[in-house]
Amino acid sequence: MPSLKSHLVSFVLRHSRKKAFSSPENLQRWIAYARKTEDHHPPALLKARLAITETEIDGFPVYEIAPKAGERRRILYMHGGAYVFQITSYHWGLIAEMAERLGFGVTVPVYPIAPEHDFHDMFGMVGDVYRRMLEDTDAEDIVFMGDSAGGNMAVVLTMIAAEEGLPSPSRHVLISPGLDMSLSNPEVFEAERNDPWLGIPGGLEAIRLYSAGFERSDWHISPLYGDLSVLPKTLLLTGSRDLLSPDSLIFAERARAAGVEVDVVYEEGMFHVWPLIEMPEARRARDSIVGFLSVPAPRGARARPRRRAAFAARPAPVAE
């Protein structure tokens, strides 16, 4: 049974954040307001608890949380925000807990977001971050973790890396990921009515702003339609009140059919990215993530994927 805190959060979201996704115009207004208030820096309390350094790649900040002594493993964390909003204190809270409980190093790119930037800028930057990580860390010691749009980015980045002949990370942790933007599944329209946060009209506007002309059904935008066989062992967390949940469950089925080991945490009554918000259900979800990542990947398990012949040629964007 969902906690009282989760009901309260759902109520607040439905009467606040849901409005941002109710229309393209509302999303644009929320973006304009966000640009005046956003602050990507880690909160001061986190900087006092953790060894955090700031570097730069392609002109954008990258934060590095140092691992505990003797720990090789690292997380590349890609934050959510519909590709148009910046990292928040909620993301930093989850990142800090993972760093402290697991002892892993965590790399957090403040990647370029839309509408000022697009798909090519985003993945050019995070791709360079991953390549730099590979210079001093084996792929089998790297985890891709992301929430919402960041979960989409984790999967797409792995597929792009496979095209380039780069090794896959050892694990994926996908929190309420957006994996099919095509709206081909009628279940998402019913799910939208139960979702206290996300809405289809604003979501489509966010995709238009970042997609650089790719069709929504292209795997660069909707990785459900990509070659799932290149993906590593995956933990996927989704809730029954998230409009992205129906496609996440389809993704899990198709990935398993492609030979990928997928563990699913399906939380009844939970909304989009609930593990980021402090409440009982989030604590359970974070325990699941820690348990999943505490078991090291077998050495050399997925050292270098085959090149994906089906996607060897990058499809040309479709003009709007």
N, C-alpha and C positions, 0 to 999 in steps of 0.2 A: 504494500500500500504506500503510495507516495507520501512523503513527509509534509508536515505543515509548512516548513520552509520552502519546499518546492512549489506548493500551491501559491504561496505569497509571491515568489519570484515569477511564476507564470502570470499572475495577475498584473504585476508591474510591467512585465515585458509586453503583454497584450495591449496595455494602455500607453506604451511609450515606443519601444523599438519596433514593434509591428507596423507602426505608422510609416517608418522609413521605407518599408518594402511594399507599401500599399499602392504605389504608383511610381512611374519613372520620375515625375516631377518632385515627389517627396524625397526620393533617394538623392536626387541632385541637391535639394535643399540641405539634407543631412550631411552630404559630403562637404558642401560649402561651409557649414557650421563647424564640422569636424576639423577642417584645415586650420581653423582659428584656435582650436583648443587641444589638438593632439600633441602628445609628448612621448616619443619612442624610448626615452631613457629608462633604464631599470630604476624602480623606486629606491629611494635612499636606504630604506631598511634592508633591502636585498643586498645592496652594495656593502653594507656593514657586515652581513652574514657570509657572503661568498666572495671569492677572488674573481672579480670580473674585469676584463680588459676590453677596450674598444679598438678595433682596427677598421680598415676600409677596403672594400673591393668594388671596382667599377664606379667609384665615387659615392658609394652608399655605406652606412655603418654596418659593422658586423661585431656582435658582442660574443666574447668567449668566456665561459665559466670554466675555470680550471678543474680538472678531475682530482679526485683524492689520490694521494701518493700510491704509486704502483698500479693504478687503474688505466687500462689502455682504451676502454670503450668510450665512444662519443655519440652524442645525439645531435643530429641536424634538425632543429625545430623550425618549422614554417608556420607562422601564425595565420589565423583566419581573419576575416573581415570583408568577405565578399569581393576581394581583390581591390577594394576602394577605400578601406579603412585601415588605420595604422594599428600596430601592436598595442595592447592595453595592459593595465595592471593585473587583470585577471589572467592573461597569458603568462605574465611574469611570475605570478604566484604559483601556477602549475609548473613552470620551468624550474623555479627555485626548489620546489619540493622534490622533483625528479632528481635534480643535481644532488640534493642533500641525502635522499634516501638510497639512491643507487650508487652515488659516488662517481658517476660518469661526468666527463666533460660535456658541456652543451654549447653548441654554436648556434647563434640566433642572428640570422640576416635580417636587417631592416630593408627589405627588398623594395624596389620601385613599384608603386601602385597606380591604378587608373583613377581618373582619366588622364592624368599628366603623363602616364606611361602605359605600355601595353604588354601583351603576352611576350613578345620578343625581348623587351627590356627585363621583365620579371625573370624569365627562364635563362636569359643570358647571364644575369647576375647570380642567381642561385646555382646555376651550372658551374660558374667560376668558383663559387664557394665550395662546392663539392669537389671539384678538381683540386683545389688547394688542400682540402682535408685529406685527399688521397695521397698527397705528397709525403705525409708523415704518419698516416694511419691506414692500416689495412681495411679494405671494405668489409671484411667479416667482423670488424670491431666498430662499425658505424651503423647507427639506427636512424631512419627517417621517421620523424614524428610530426604530425600536423593536425590542426582542427579546422573543420569546415573547408574553406577555400584552400587552407594549408594542407589538408588531407588530400585534396585533388592534386595539389602541387607535388606532394610526395610521390604519388603514383605516376604522374606525368613525367617528373624528373627521372624516375627510374627507367621509364620507357625510352626517354631521350638518351639517357646514358647508355642503354643497351644498343641503341642505334649507332652510337659512336664507338662501341666496343669497350666501354668502360664497365667495370664490375658493378654489380648490384650491391646495395647495402645488405646487411644481414637480417634486418627486421624492418617491418613497417608497424607503426602505431597510428591508426587513423581514427580520429575522434569526430563523429558526425560529418563525414566527408561528403563533398559534392562530387558525384562520380558520373552522373548522366544529366547533361543540361538540355537534352533534346526534347524533353516533355513527351516522349513517346509512350510512357507508362501512365495510363489513366488513373492509377492509384494515387499519384502525387497530388491530383486535384482534390481528392477526398482528404488526403493527409494535410493539405494546406488549411482546411477548415479547422482542424484540431491543433494546428501549430500556433502557439502564442507569440512566436517571434517572426518567422520568415513568411514572405509572401511572394507569389510568382511574378507579379508585374515589376516590382522593384528588383527582384533577382534577375529577370531578363535584361533589365537596363544595366545592371552591373556587368553582366556577361557581354553585352554589346560594347561597353566602354573598354573592356580589356582584351577582347578576343582577336583583335587585329584582322578582322575579316574572315577568320575561320568559321565554317559552319558549326552550329552547336553540336551536331552529331559527329564531328571530327574527333578522333581520339585525343588530339592535343587539348581539346576543351572538355570532352566527355570520355575519360579513360576507360569506361566500361567497354568501349568499342575497340580498344587497343589489344595488343598481344599480352594477355594476362600471364602467360607462362613465364615471363622474365621476372616476375615479382617474387620477393622473398616471403618468408613466413610472416603472417600478418595478424595483428590484433585489431579488430574493428569494433568500435563502440558506437551504438546508436540507440535511440529511444523511440517509444511508440507515438510521441507527439511531435515528431520532427518530420517535415515534409520530404526530407532527403532520405528517410529511413527505407521506404519501399525499394528504391534503387540501390541502396547499400546492401540490402539483403539479396537482391539479384546479383550484385557484384560478387558477394561472398560465394554464391552457388557457382557462378561461372568461373571464378578463380579456382575453386576446388576442382571443377571439371578440367581445368587446365593444368592440374598437378600442384597447385599452391596450397600450402597448409594455412587455413584461415580459422582463427578463433573469434567468435562473435560474442560480445556482451550486449544483450538486448534488455534495456531497462524499461519496464512498463511504467507509463505515465511520465516519462522524461522527455524534455524538450531539447532543442538544438544546443550542442556543446555544454551540456549540464556538468561535465566533470570539471569545468573551469570555475564553477561557483561553489562557494563553501556551504555545504549541506550534507546530510547523511549519505545521499545517493552518490554524491561526488567523491566522498571518502571511499566508498566501496569501489567505484570506478578506478580511482587512483591506486588502490591496493591491487586491483587486477592488472594495471599497467606495470607496477613494480614487480609483481609475481611473474609476468610474462617476460620481462627484460632481465630478470635476475638469473635466468638460465642462459649461460653463454651459448652462442651459436657454434656448431661443430666447425673446427678449423678447416678452411678450404671447401666448405659445403657448397657455396655458390660463388666461386672465385671470379669467373668471367663468363658472362652469358654469351650465347651465340648471337651473331648479328641477326636482326629480324628482317628477313628477305621481304616480307609482306609490306614493311614500312620503310624500306631502304631509301626510297625517294620521298622527300618531304613534300606533302601536297601543297599546291599553291593556294593561298588564301582566296576566298570568294569575295569579290567586291560587293559592298552593300548597295 
